[in-house]
Amino acid sequence: MHELSLLENVREILENHAVQQSFSRVSQVTLEIGKLSCVEPNALRFGFDVVMKGSLAENAELTISEINGLGVCRQCQRQVEMESLYDPCIYCGSPFVKVIQGAEMRIKDLIVI
């Protein structure tokens, strides 16, 4: 489950920002997860408390917002919504659609003390 290593990276980012911005506790973490990112939101929720235990984000609330998948067809140049990484263009059927949104995972917001 690669979600645990992603959560460990989130913890490291929080710790680095705590030093840079002088905060000692995190009470809420909001993550944006792209629908095309191959990250399972339920697995993140499941592992969050375990990974954050003993850190400045222990007992923090996790909020996850999903980002829809968008792509641009390389053949007809139209923007298309995507449900999976390999969706063909809905306009021309081309299998060559470049993802422009929805493959990312990022920390959107923190509430800190």
Secondary structure as UniProt FT lines:
FT   HELIX           3..21
FT   STRAND          26..34
FT   TURN            35..36
FT   HELIX           41..52
FT   TURN            53..54
FT   TURN            56..59
FT   STRAND          61..67
FT   STRAND          69..73
FT   TURN            74..76
FT   STRAND          79..82
FT   TURN            85..86
FT   TURN            90..92
FT   STRAND          97..101
FT   STRAND          105..112
//
